[in-house]
Each structure stands twice: as structure tokens, then as C-alpha cells.
Amino acid sequence: MNKSFILAVVMAACSLTACGPSQKEKERQAAIEAEEEKDFKDSVEQAAKEAARKAYVQDSIAKAKTAKLKAQAEQDAQAKAIIRKLFGMAVGSIEYDEIYLRNHCTDKMLNNLVDEYDDSGYSAWGFRSGVQDGDGPSKMVSIKSLGDNWYRYDFLDMGFKGAKKVHFVYENGDLMLDKLVTLIEPE
């Protein structure tokens, strides 16, 4: 019985040590867990960097849109001021100013405004209608941006409705009127 008992104890001890992980297995498992933890931390770090990059890009896009809108608003204000002044010169409510015309119209536009009757000036009346007789007011009614540097202006000329559209370009950084198209001409 002693031998049987000893054999049983030895067998039980062997089976108990065989059931548990060996030291190498424990080390391998710990290395796997450490690698998984490192991968998780790297993923979190990568996600944080990507989120920061996306936030930066979105912020940059928002700033660019704001700057573009501001530049467009400034251009619109400048274009509308030029249109008002040129129309005012055309109807005589603002004194005729040839220097202003040269500073705000391209050479192409100035060639279209050359006064057929007076070789020394420009026909500012091109910015109004051809109406000669009327007893109503002459005034600007509205100016609207049409996009792509085109603007439409509606007006009354001696009480008659008229409309034109103009196109602006940039020359040497200056906003210059380049084209003038009649949309509504009173009869």
C-alpha cells in the first residue's frame, strides 16, 4: 500500500503541475497582453491625432470661407459704389469726372465710351438709358450681384424704367468695369 500511495501522490503531483501554465507560457501570455495594450494605446493616440488633424482642417476651411465671404462683401460694396457714381455722372446728379472714369474702367470699356460728338471725352450717358424727354425722377433703384463679377442695376431715368448689367475685372489689383450690357431700354 505504501507504494501505491506514493505512486498516487506522484501522479497527482504530476497532473497538478501539468494542468497549470509553464513559466514560458506565462511569459508568452504576458508578452501578448503587453503587445495588445501597446496596440490599444497606439490606436487611441492615432485616433486623437486624426481628430486633431480633422479639427484643424475644418477650422482652416471655415477661416477660408469667412475670408472669401469678407472679400466678396468688400468687392460688392466697391462695385456698387462705382456703379452708383457712374450712374450719377450719367444723369447729372454727380459732376462728370473723367479721371474717375479712367481709374475705374478698363481701356476696352473706355473705348466703348468714347464720345462720338466730342473727341476729348467719354460718353458717361452710356450708364443710363437713351431717354431724352421725361418729367419723372432719375435715380438708382437697386444693384444686385449676379455672381462671377457681374452686377445688375435697375434705375429710373426721367421716370422711365431701365436696367443694365456690368462686369468687373481686376487689373493690377484694382476693380475695373469692363463690360456694359443694356437689359431694359425704355421706348
CYANA upper distance limits for C-alpha pairs under 8 A (distance plus 0.5 A):
  1 MET  CA      5 PHE  CA      6.48
  2 ASN  CA      6 ILE  CA      6.54
  3 LYS  CA      7 LEU  CA      6.47
  4 SER  CA      8 ALA  CA      6.53
  5 PHE  CA      9 VAL  CA      6.65
  6 ILE  CA     10 VAL  CA      6.56
  7 LEU  CA     11 MET  CA      6.53
  8 ALA  CA     12 ALA  CA      6.52
  9 VAL  CA     13 ALA  CA      6.56
 10 VAL  CA     14 CYS  CA      6.60
 11 MET  CA     15 SER  CA      6.57
 12 ALA  CA     16 LEU  CA      6.57
 13 ALA  CA     17 THR  CA      6.76
 14 CYS  CA     18 ALA  CA      6.52
 15 SER  CA     19 CYS  CA      6.67
 16 LEU  CA     20 GLY  CA      7.37
 21 PRO  CA     25 GLU  CA      6.24
 21 PRO  CA     26 LYS  CA      6.76
 22 SER  CA     26 LYS  CA      6.72
 23 GLN  CA     27 GLU  CA      6.69
 24 LYS  CA     28 ARG  CA      6.56
 25 GLU  CA     29 GLN  CA      6.53
 26 LYS  CA     30 ALA  CA      6.61
 27 GLU  CA     31 ALA  CA      6.62
 28 ARG  CA     32 ILE  CA      6.74
 29 GLN  CA     33 GLU  CA      6.69
 30 ALA  CA     34 ALA  CA      6.56
 31 ALA  CA     35 GLU  CA      6.62
 32 ILE  CA     36 GLU  CA      6.64
 33 GLU  CA     37 GLU  CA      6.63
 34 ALA  CA     38 LYS  CA      6.65
 35 GLU  CA     39 ASP  CA      6.58
 36 GLU  CA     40 PHE  CA      6.62
 37 GLU  CA     41 LYS  CA      6.70
 38 LYS  CA     42 ASP  CA      6.56
 39 ASP  CA     43 SER  CA      6.57
 40 PHE  CA     44 VAL  CA      6.72
 41 LYS  CA     45 GLU  CA      6.59
 42 ASP  CA     46 GLN  CA      6.48
 43 SER  CA     47 ALA  CA      6.54
 44 VAL  CA     48 ALA  CA      6.68
 45 GLU  CA     49 LYS  CA      6.74
 46 GLN  CA     50 GLU  CA      6.63
 47 ALA  CA     51 ALA  CA      6.57
 48 ALA  CA     52 ALA  CA      6.68
 49 LYS  CA     53 ARG  CA      6.63
 50 GLU  CA     54 LYS  CA      6.61
 51 ALA  CA     55 ALA  CA      6.63
 52 ALA  CA     56 TYR  CA      6.65
 53 ARG  CA     57 VAL  CA      6.69
 54 LYS  CA     58 GLN  CA      6.57
 55 ALA  CA     59 ASP  CA      6.51
 56 TYR  CA     60 SER  CA      6.58
 57 VAL  CA     61 ILE  CA      6.62
 58 GLN  CA     62 ALA  CA      6.60
 59 ASP  CA     63 LYS  CA      6.64
 60 SER  CA     64 ALA  CA      6.60
 61 ILE  CA     65 LYS  CA      6.63
 62 ALA  CA     66 THR  CA      6.63
 63 LYS  CA     67 ALA  CA      6.59
 64 ALA  CA     68 LYS  CA      6.54
 65 LYS  CA     69 LEU  CA      6.56
 66 THR  CA     70 LYS  CA      6.58
 67 ALA  CA     71 ALA  CA      6.57
 68 LYS  CA     72 GLN  CA      6.56
 69 LEU  CA     73 ALA  CA      6.57
 70 LYS  CA     74 GLU  CA      6.70
 71 ALA  CA     75 GLN  CA      6.63
 72 GLN  CA     76 ASP  CA      6.52
 73 ALA  CA     77 ALA  CA      6.69
 74 GLU  CA     78 GLN  CA      6.70
 75 GLN  CA     79 ALA  CA      6.47
 75 GLN  CA    175 LEU  CA      8.34
 76 ASP  CA     80 LYS  CA      6.51
 76 ASP  CA    145 SER  CA      7.55
 77 ALA  CA     81 ALA  CA      6.69
 78 GLN  CA     82 ILE  CA      6.81
 78 GLN  CA    175 LEU  CA      8.41
 79 ALA  CA     83 ILE  CA      6.71
 79 ALA  CA    168 PHE  CA      8.22
 79 ALA  CA    175 LEU  CA      7.98
 80 LYS  CA     84 ARG  CA      6.59
 80 LYS  CA    143 ILE  CA      7.17
 81 ALA  CA     85 LYS  CA      6.70
 82 ILE  CA     86 LEU  CA      6.64
 82 ILE  CA    104 HIS  CA      7.86
 83 ILE  CA     87 PHE  CA      6.53
 83 ILE  CA    153 TYR  CA      8.50
 84 ARG  CA     88 GLY  CA      6.46
 84 ARG  CA    140 MET  CA      7.73
 85 LYS  CA     89 MET  CA      6.68
 85 LYS  CA     94 ILE  CA      7.53
 86 LEU  CA     90 ALA  CA      6.70
 86 LEU  CA    101 LEU  CA      8.20
 86 LEU  CA    124 ALA  CA      7.56
 86 LEU  CA    127 PHE  CA      7.10
 87 PHE  CA     91 VAL  CA      6.83
 87 PHE  CA    124 ALA  CA      8.42
 87 PHE  CA    125 TRP  CA      8.43
 87 PHE  CA    127 PHE  CA      5.93
 87 PHE  CA    128 ARG  CA      6.86
 87 PHE  CA    140 MET  CA      8.15
 88 GLY  CA     92 GLY  CA      6.45
 88 GLY  CA     93 SER  CA      5.55
 88 GLY  CA     94 ILE  CA      5.39
 88 GLY  CA     95 GLU  CA      8.40
 88 GLY  CA    139 LYS  CA      8.45
 89 MET  CA     93 SER  CA      6.68
 89 MET  CA     94 ILE  CA      5.20
 89 MET  CA     95 GLU  CA      6.20
 89 MET  CA     96 TYR  CA      5.54
 89 MET  CA     97 ASP  CA      7.95
 89 MET  CA    124 ALA  CA      7.03
 89 MET  CA    125 TRP  CA      8.29
 90 ALA  CA     94 ILE  CA      8.48
 90 ALA  CA     96 TYR  CA      8.17
 90 ALA  CA    124 ALA  CA      5.40
 90 ALA  CA    125 TRP  CA      4.88
 90 ALA  CA    126 GLY  CA      7.65
 90 ALA  CA    127 PHE  CA      6.46
 90 ALA  CA    128 ARG  CA      6.64
 91 VAL  CA    125 TRP  CA      7.52
 91 VAL  CA    128 ARG  CA      7.54
 91 VAL  CA    138 SER  CA      7.23
 91 VAL  CA    157 ASP  CA      8.15
 92 GLY  CA     96 TYR  CA      7.82
 96 TYR  CA    124 ALA  CA      8.26
 97 ASP  CA    101 LEU  CA      7.06
 98 GLU  CA    102 ARG  CA      6.81
 98 GLU  CA    121 GLY  CA      7.69
 98 GLU  CA    122 TYR  CA      7.74
 99 ILE  CA    103 ASN  CA      6.59
100 TYR  CA    104 HIS  CA      6.61
101 LEU  CA    105 CYS  CA      6.23
101 LEU  CA    110 LEU  CA      8.21
102 ARG  CA    106 THR  CA      7.92
102 ARG  CA    107 ASP  CA      8.43
102 ARG  CA    110 LEU  CA      7.68
103 ASN  CA    176 MET  CA      8.20
104 HIS  CA    175 LEU  CA      7.47
104 HIS  CA    176 MET  CA      5.31
104 HIS  CA    177 LEU  CA      6.53
105 CYS  CA    109 MET  CA      6.27
105 CYS  CA    110 LEU  CA      6.67
105 CYS  CA    176 MET  CA      5.45
105 CYS  CA    177 LEU  CA      5.06
105 CYS  CA    178 ASP  CA      6.63
106 THR  CA    110 LEU  CA      6.70
106 THR  CA    171 GLU  CA      8.48
106 THR  CA    176 MET  CA      6.30
106 THR  CA    177 LEU  CA      6.56
106 THR  CA    178 ASP  CA      5.89
107 ASP  CA    111 ASN  CA      6.58
108 LYS  CA    112 ASN  CA      7.07
108 LYS  CA    178 ASP  CA      7.13
109 MET  CA    113 LEU  CA      6.90
109 MET  CA    177 LEU  CA      7.50
109 MET  CA    178 ASP  CA      5.75
109 MET  CA    179 LYS  CA      6.66
109 MET  CA    180 LEU  CA      8.32
110 LEU  CA    114 VAL  CA      6.77
110 LEU  CA    122 TYR  CA      7.65
113 LEU  CA    122 TYR  CA      5.55
113 LEU  CA    123 SER  CA      5.56
113 LEU  CA    124 ALA  CA      7.36
113 LEU  CA    126 GLY  CA      7.39
114 VAL  CA    119 ASP  CA      7.92
114 VAL  CA    121 GLY  CA      6.89
114 VAL  CA    122 TYR  CA      5.00
114 VAL  CA    123 SER  CA      6.45
115 ASP  CA    119 ASP  CA      6.67
115 ASP  CA    120 SER  CA      8.02
115 ASP  CA    121 GLY  CA      6.15
115 ASP  CA    122 TYR  CA      5.12
115 ASP  CA    123 SER  CA      5.21
116 GLU  CA    123 SER  CA      8.35
125 TRP  CA    129 SER  CA      7.90
125 TRP  CA    130 GLY  CA      8.31
127 PHE  CA    164 LYS  CA      8.21
127 PHE  CA    180 LEU  CA      8.31
128 ARG  CA    157 ASP  CA      7.38
128 ARG  CA    162 GLY  CA      8.01
129 SER  CA    157 ASP  CA      7.03
129 SER  CA    162 GLY  CA      6.84
129 SER  CA    185 GLU  CA      6.50
129 SER  CA    186 PRO  CA      7.48
130 GLY  CA    185 GLU  CA      7.92
130 GLY  CA    186 PRO  CA      8.15
131 VAL  CA    157 ASP  CA      7.40
131 VAL  CA    158 MET  CA      7.77
131 VAL  CA    160 PHE  CA      8.27
131 VAL  CA    186 PRO  CA      7.48
131 VAL  CA    187 GLU  CA      8.37
133 ASP  CA    158 MET  CA      7.72
134 GLY  CA    158 MET  CA      5.28
134 GLY  CA    159 GLY  CA      6.94
134 GLY  CA    160 PHE  CA      8.14
135 ASP  CA    158 MET  CA      6.06
135 ASP  CA    159 GLY  CA      7.03
136 GLY  CA    157 ASP  CA      7.95
136 GLY  CA    158 MET  CA      4.87
136 GLY  CA    159 GLY  CA      4.19
136 GLY  CA    160 PHE  CA      7.84
137 PRO  CA    156 LEU  CA      7.00
137 PRO  CA    157 ASP  CA      6.96
137 PRO  CA    158 MET  CA      5.33
137 PRO  CA    159 GLY  CA      5.41
138 SER  CA    155 PHE  CA      7.82
138 SER  CA    156 LEU  CA      5.46
138 SER  CA    157 ASP  CA      4.74
138 SER  CA    158 MET  CA      5.31
138 SER  CA    159 GLY  CA      6.71
139 LYS  CA    155 PHE  CA      6.21
139 LYS  CA    156 LEU  CA      5.75
139 LYS  CA    157 ASP  CA      7.12
140 MET  CA    153 TYR  CA      7.98
140 MET  CA    154 ASP  CA      6.91
140 MET  CA    155 PHE  CA      4.87
140 MET  CA    156 LEU  CA      6.91
141 VAL  CA    153 TYR  CA      7.93
141 VAL  CA    154 ASP  CA      5.86
141 VAL  CA    155 PHE  CA      5.20
141 VAL  CA    156 LEU  CA      7.36
142 SER  CA    153 TYR  CA      6.05
142 SER  CA    154 ASP  CA      5.77
142 SER  CA    155 PHE  CA      7.35
143 ILE  CA    151 TYR  CA      7.28
143 ILE  CA    152 ARG  CA      6.15
143 ILE  CA    153 TYR  CA      4.78
143 ILE  CA    154 ASP  CA      7.03
144 LYS  CA    151 TYR  CA      6.06
144 LYS  CA    152 ARG  CA      5.80
144 LYS  CA    153 TYR  CA      6.89
145 SER  CA    149 ASN  CA      7.94
145 SER  CA    150 TRP  CA      6.70
145 SER  CA    151 TYR  CA      5.00
145 SER  CA    152 ARG  CA      7.02
146 LEU  CA    150 TRP  CA      5.70
146 LEU  CA    151 TYR  CA      5.77
146 LEU  CA    152 ARG  CA      7.28
147 GLY  CA    151 TYR  CA      7.87
149 ASN  CA    167 HIS  CA      6.13
149 ASN  CA    168 PHE  CA      5.86
149 ASN  CA    169 VAL  CA      7.57
150 TRP  CA    165 LYS  CA      7.27
150 TRP  CA    166 VAL  CA      6.13
150 TRP  CA    167 HIS  CA      4.93
150 TRP  CA    168 PHE  CA      7.04
151 TYR  CA    165 LYS  CA      5.89
151 TYR  CA    166 VAL  CA      5.84
151 TYR  CA    167 HIS  CA      6.93
152 ARG  CA    163 ALA  CA      7.57
152 ARG  CA    164 LYS  CA      6.25
152 ARG  CA    165 LYS  CA      4.62
152 ARG  CA    166 VAL  CA      6.95
153 TYR  CA    163 ALA  CA      6.14
153 TYR  CA    164 LYS  CA      6.06
153 TYR  CA    165 LYS  CA      6.60
154 ASP  CA    161 LYS  CA      7.88
154 ASP  CA    162 GLY  CA      6.34
154 ASP  CA    163 ALA  CA      4.80
154 ASP  CA    164 LYS  CA      7.17
155 PHE  CA    161 LYS  CA      6.41
155 PHE  CA    162 GLY  CA      5.86
155 PHE  CA    163 ALA  CA      6.61
156 LEU  CA    160 PHE  CA      5.65
156 LEU  CA    161 LYS  CA      5.17
156 LEU  CA    162 GLY  CA      6.54
157 ASP  CA    161 LYS  CA      6.90
157 ASP  CA    162 GLY  CA      7.41
160 PHE  CA    186 PRO  CA      6.64
161 LYS  CA    184 ILE  CA      7.92
161 LYS  CA    185 GLU  CA      8.08
161 LYS  CA    186 PRO  CA      6.80
162 GLY  CA    183 LEU  CA      7.95
162 GLY  CA    184 ILE  CA      5.32
162 GLY  CA    185 GLU  CA      5.84
162 GLY  CA    186 PRO  CA      6.64
163 ALA  CA    182 THR  CA      6.88
163 ALA  CA    183 LEU  CA      5.68
163 ALA  CA    184 ILE  CA      5.21
163 ALA  CA    185 GLU  CA      7.49
164 LYS  CA    180 LEU  CA      7.46
164 LYS  CA    181 VAL  CA      6.03
164 LYS  CA    182 THR  CA      4.94
164 LYS  CA    183 LEU  CA      5.47
164 LYS  CA    184 ILE  CA      7.23
165 LYS  CA    180 LEU  CA      6.43
165 LYS  CA    181 VAL  CA      5.71
165 LYS  CA    182 THR  CA      7.02
165 LYS  CA    183 LEU  CA      7.37
166 VAL  CA    177 LEU  CA      7.44
166 VAL  CA    178 ASP  CA      7.83
166 VAL  CA    179 LYS  CA      5.86
166 VAL  CA    180 LEU  CA      5.06
166 VAL  CA    181 VAL  CA      6.74
167 HIS  CA    177 LEU  CA      6.43
167 HIS  CA    178 ASP  CA      6.07
167 HIS  CA    179 LYS  CA      5.48
167 HIS  CA    180 LEU  CA      7.21
168 PHE  CA    175 LEU  CA      6.87
168 PHE  CA    176 MET  CA      5.83
168 PHE  CA    177 LEU  CA      4.90
168 PHE  CA    178 ASP  CA      5.81
168 PHE  CA    179 LYS  CA      7.62
169 VAL  CA    175 LEU  CA      6.31
169 VAL  CA    176 MET  CA      5.85
169 VAL  CA    177 LEU  CA      6.96
169 VAL  CA    178 ASP  CA      6.82
170 TYR  CA    174 ASP  CA      5.71
170 TYR  CA    175 LEU  CA      5.18
170 TYR  CA    176 MET  CA      6.35
171 GLU  CA    175 LEU  CA      7.13
171 GLU  CA    176 MET  CA      7.15
